[in-house]
Amino acid sequence: MFTTVRFNLHEMVTKKSERILTILLIVVLAACIAGTVYIAITPKRGENFTEFYILGPSGKAEGYPKKLKVNESAAVIIGIANHEYRKVNYIVEVWLVNLTIEGNKTVINHMYLLDSFNVTLDHMDISTESWKPQWEKMYNFSVHRKGKYKLWFLLFKDKAPPLPENRTDYAGTVAEKRILDAMNGKILSLNLNIVVE
């Protein structure tokens, strides 16, 4: 009689363990299915960034103006694409800068603000099929002084730092920090070397 009771007790424990394991496996399987569905239907958010570029007047990464005569008209295409996952007000500043590098120190000799304008763009998803521009502008300019310059295109998000009072030449003012920050990669920027004869 004891043998039968032991056997039945062992059988009951085994059946109870099997039920618990079966329920546990069903719960784990349901969690795996729910996780897979969540991953499949939730859009993956990528890195936040802004595309900022300049093209030559023909719309290609070539033919940039390099040598100009005083007051000669030149053009580039400025482009921006917003991948920041929010609406962004961009401020573009265009600076004509004559600088020299003495040892490891940058000296800004002349710094002229040619233009400043705002562009507000909604977020644009990145297409894996084909790249499309979001915003482009043919930007025309001319230089009124002889010299060797860098034409800087600075891009600020939401707000640009304040400028000192209205001046012709911003060299020697806090505005120099913009160019120094751009040179050090702290501001999204592009530049072209231009010689004006």
Secondary structure, DSSP 8 states (H G I E B T S, - for coil): -HHHHHHHHHHHHHHHHHHHHHHHHHHHHHHHHHHHHHHHHS------EEEEEEE-TTSSS-----EE-TT-EEEEEEEEEEESSS-EEEEEEEEEEEEEEETTEEEEEEEEEEEEEEEEE------SS----SEEEEEEEE--S-EEEEEEEEEEES------S--S--TTSTTHHHHHHHHTTSSEEEEEEEEE-
